Amino acid sequence: MKKNILSLIALFLIAGCSSTLTPTPVATEETAPTPTAATAEVKDYVIGTWTGNLYESETIGIRFTLQDDWISQSKEFQQAILDAGSEVLGQGVPQETILEFLVTTKGNIVNAQGVSSYVGPIVKSFTPELLIETMKSQLMAVKELNYEVLEEGTATLGGSEFNYLYLLETNYNLHQKVYFKVVGEYLTNITVSSDEANIEKVEEFINSIEGY
C-alpha cells in the first residue's frame, strides 16, 4: 500500500519542483498577485475538461480516452494524495498548483498525473537543460525516496515535444516517466508511474495520448 501511495505523490513532488524554479513575487501596488488555481483562467491558462472517459486540454495540447481498466480519481482522493505528499516534504501544496488529472488502473497499481504550476514570465527563458537539471536536483533531494535517472532528454507526446526524465525509485522499485514543458508562464508535467511488472501499462497510456 505504501508503495502505491509513494508513486501517487510524485504529482506533489513534481509540482514542488516547479514552484521552486523562481521565487513567488510579493504583491505590491505595481505587482499583481501570483495566480492561484481559482484565478488561472484569467492568466490565459484554461483547465482541461472531461467528457465521459475523454480528457481534453487545449492549453497543454493533448487528449486521451481512458480504457476500461482505468479510472479518473475523485477530488477527495486527489486531495488525500496531496496531503500525503505534504507530510513527505514537510510543506504545503504550492498555492499556484493546478491539478489537471489523476487517473489510475483499478487497484492503483499504475497511475498517470497531470499538474501545472505557475512560475512566472522568467520560465520562458529557461533552457530545456536547466529545466531537466532542476527537476533532477529537487527530486533527488527528497529523503524518503531514492531516485536514479535511467533516461533524459526530449520526447514527443501527443505530437508535441516535451522535456523528459525516466526515473527509477530504488527503495520501492517504482518506474516513473516524467514529461514536462513550459506553457505560457506555467510549467506543465505529466507523470506516469508503475512497478516493474506493469511497465507495459505505462507505455499503453503514453501511446494513447493524442494531440488536441
Secondary structure as the mmCIF struct_conf table of DSSP 4:
data_model
#
loop_
_struct_conf.conf_type_id
_struct_conf.id
_struct_conf.beg_label_comp_id
_struct_conf.beg_label_asym_id
_struct_conf.beg_label_seq_id
_struct_conf.end_label_comp_id
_struct_conf.end_label_asym_id
_struct_conf.end_label_seq_id
HELX_RH_AL_P HELX_RH_AL_P1 LYS A 2 LEU A 8
TURN_TY1_P TURN_TY1_P1 ILE A 9 ILE A 9
HELX_RH_AL_P HELX_RH_AL_P2 ALA A 10 SER A 19
TURN_TY1_P TURN_TY1_P2 THR A 20 THR A 20
BEND BEND1 LEU A 21 THR A 22
HELX_LH_PP_P HELX_LH_PP_P1 PRO A 23 ALA A 27
BEND BEND2 GLU A 29 THR A 31
HELX_LH_PP_P HELX_LH_PP_P2 ALA A 32 PRO A 35
HELX_RH_3T_P HELX_RH_3T_P1 ALA A 37 LYS A 43
TURN_TY1_P TURN_TY1_P3 ASP A 44 ASP A 44
STRN STRN1 THR A 49 THR A 51
TURN_TY1_P TURN_TY1_P4 GLY A 52 ASN A 53
STRN STRN2 LEU A 54 SER A 57
TURN_TY1_P TURN_TY1_P5 GLU A 58 GLY A 61
STRN STRN3 ILE A 62 THR A 65
TURN_TY1_P TURN_TY1_P6 ASP A 68 ASP A 69
STRN STRN4 TRP A 70 SER A 72
HELX_LH_PP_P HELX_LH_PP_P3 GLN A 73 SER A 74
HELX_RH_AL_P HELX_RH_AL_P3 LYS A 75 LEU A 89
TURN_TY1_P TURN_TY1_P7 GLY A 90 GLY A 90
BEND BEND3 GLN A 91 GLN A 91
HELX_LH_PP_P HELX_LH_PP_P4 GLY A 92 PRO A 94
TURN_TY1_P TURN_TY1_P8 GLN A 95 GLU A 96
STRN STRN5 THR A 97 THR A 105
TURN_TY1_P TURN_TY1_P9 LYS A 106 GLY A 107
BEND BEND4 ASN A 108 VAL A 110
STRN STRN6 ASN A 111 TYR A 118
HELX_RH_3T_P HELX_RH_3T_P2 PRO A 121 SER A 125
HELX_RH_AL_P HELX_RH_AL_P4 PRO A 128 MET A 140
TURN_TY1_P TURN_TY1_P10 ALA A 141 ALA A 141
TURN_TY1_P TURN_TY1_P11 LYS A 143 GLU A 144
STRN STRN7 TYR A 147 LEU A 157
TURN_TY1_P TURN_TY1_P12 GLY A 158 GLY A 159
STRN STRN8 SER A 160 GLU A 169
TURN_TY1_P TURN_TY1_P13 THR A 170 ASN A 173
STRN STRN9 LEU A 174 VAL A 183
TURN_TY1_P TURN_TY1_P14 GLY A 184 GLU A 185
STRN STRN10 TYR A 186 ASP A 195
HELX_RH_3T_P HELX_RH_3T_P3 GLU A 196 ASN A 198
HELX_RH_AL_P HELX_RH_AL_P5 ILE A 199 SER A 208
STRN STRN11 GLU A 210 GLY A 211
#
